[in-house]
Amino acid sequence: RNAAQSRERILRAARDEFAQHGFAGARVDRIVRKAASNPRMIYHYFGSKQGLYIAVLEDALGNLRAQELRLDVEHLDPLEGLVQLFDFMTDHFEANQSLVRLLTNENLQKARFMQKSATIREMSWPVLTMISRLIERGTEDRVLIDGLDPLRVYVMMVALSQFHLSNVHTLSVIFDRDLSDKAWRVARHDDARRMLAAYFA
């Protein structure tokens, strides 16, 4: 139990460090200090700084995937199920903005570390299966338009649920409006879910 707790503390500290500084800027000494650990434990559990970074990516995305798959949408009207998935994604990214920063940093690296993880690819397919089933059922029931592609639908949802988060500072400066304002974000979410519902139907 103590070993598991120690590993989890290192992961949490590393997630904050990598999200804030990226892989190159992250420092092992800051991670171990925040985790109340020591460098030997990082190499014991993760093998290297790179191994720790990949484990952080797997843990952050694994949490997202696990919660996606706990959504009980199979019994819902397919349109409602897709919109509920979007609602979940919006809430998850809002509550886990370190994940948004991790993904932004990894994109700057052209996903060179993520490519080393078969786990991330494997864990990502079930959500597309969920979307595929909703689309298939909705098309048969004529409540969804023909030709919806599960991957394009998922990418559309991701774009609408995190673009404003990953660009909050630049957009706020450009338009002189605080995009972190709660009321603004609620209104933006309502706009996005109406757009999706109109498009799907």
N, C-alpha and C positions, 0 to 999 in steps of 0.2 A: 504493500500500500504506500509506504514512504517513497519507494522508487517511482511509482506511478505519479504521486503528487509532485515529486521533484521534476520529473519530465514535463508535467503539465505546467508548472511554474516557468520553466525554461521556454516552453512553446509560447505561452502568453507574453512573456517579456520580449521574445524574439519577434512575435507578430507586430507588436508596437514599434520595435526598432526598425524592422524591415519596411513597415508601412510608412514610417516617417522619413527614412534615409535611403531606401532602396537597398539592393544587395551590396553594391560597391561601398556605399557610405555607412552601412551598418557596422557597428563595432562589437566584437565579442565581449570586451571588458564591460561595456555598458549593459549588455544582456545579462551577464552573470551577476553583475552588481544588483540589477533590478530584480532578478530571480532569487537573490540570496543564495547563489550557488558558486561554482568555480569552473574554470575552463575545462578541467579534466572531465567533468560531468557532460559537457556538450559533446566532447569527442567520444565519450563512452556511449551515450544514447544515440547520437546522430552521425558520428564518424568525422564530420568536418563542418565548416561554416556553410558550405554548399548543401550538405545533407540536411542541416538544420533548416535552411531556407526552403528546400523542397518539402520538408515535413510541415513547415508553416503553411505553404500553399495547399498541401493535401488536407491539412486539418481545417483550414478556413473554408475551402470549397466543399469538403466532406460534410461540414456542418450545414452548409446551404443545401446540399443535395439531400441529406437525411431529413431535413425539415420539409423540403419540397415533397418528398415521397410520403410524408405523414399527412399531407393534405387529403382530406376525404372528399374528392371531387367526382369519383366514378359514378355516384348515384345522382349527381346534379344534372340539370339541363346543361348540355355541352357549352353553350354560350356563357352561362353563369359560371361553369367550371373554369373556363379559360380566363374570365375576368377575375375570379377569385385567385387563380394562380398569379396573375399580374399584381393583384393587391398584396399578396404575400411577398412577392419579389420587391415591391416598392418598400414595404415595411422592413424587410430584412436588410436591404442595402442602406436604408436610413439608419437602422440600429447598428449596423456593422460597417461603418465607413472606412475602417481600416482595410476591409476586403476590397473596397473600391480602389483604395490607394495601392494595395498590393497588385491588383490586376493592371492598373495603370503603369506601375513600375515594370511589371513583367512584359507588358506590351512594348515598352521602350527597349527592353532587352530582346525583342522579337521572340519571346517565349522560349528562350534557349534553355532555361532551367526546367520549365514545365514540360518540355519535350522529353526530359529524362524520367518522367513519372508516368508509368502505365496506369497507375491507380487513378489518376485524375481523369484520364480518358474513359476508363471503365465505369467510374461512378457517375459519369455524365449522361450515359445513354438512357437510363430508366426514365428520366424526366421527359425525354423526347418520345418514349413509348407512351407515357401518360398523355401527352399532347396528341399523339397520333390516334389514340383510342377516342379521345374527345372529338377530334376532327372527323374521324370515321363515323361515329355515332351521329354527330351533328349534321353531316352531309346526308346520311341516310334518312334522317328525320326532317331534312330540309329546313333546319334552323341555322345552318352555317352555309356560306357560299362554297361553291365548288373550287377546287384547285389550291386549297390552303396547304402549304408545305410546313411540316412541324419545325424544322430548323429555322426557317425564315420567321415563323411565328415567334419562336423563342428569342431569336436575336432582336426582333422588334420589341418584345417585352423588356428585354435587358436594356435596350437603348432608351426606352421611355421611363425606365425605373432608376437609371443611374447617371445619365448624361448631365443632368442638372447638379448632381453631387460632385462628379469628377471635374466639372468646370465652374463650380460655384464662385470661386474667387475672381476669375477673369470676367465672367458674365456680370457679376455684381459691380465690378469697376467700370466695365464698358457701358453698362446701361444705368449706372448710378442707382441701383436698386438692390437691396439686401435679399439675395436668393436663399439665404438660410432662414428667412422669416417664416414662422410656422404657418401663418395664414396663407402666404404665397404658395407654400409647398402643398397645402391641402387643396387649394384651387387648381394648381398644376396637375395634381393627381386626379382630381375629378375630370379635368379636361382630357387627360390621357386615357382614362377608362372609358369615357364616352366615345373618343376616337376609335379605340379598339373595338368596342361593342358595335359601332356603326360599320366598321370595316368587316368584321367577322360575319355580320348578318347580311 
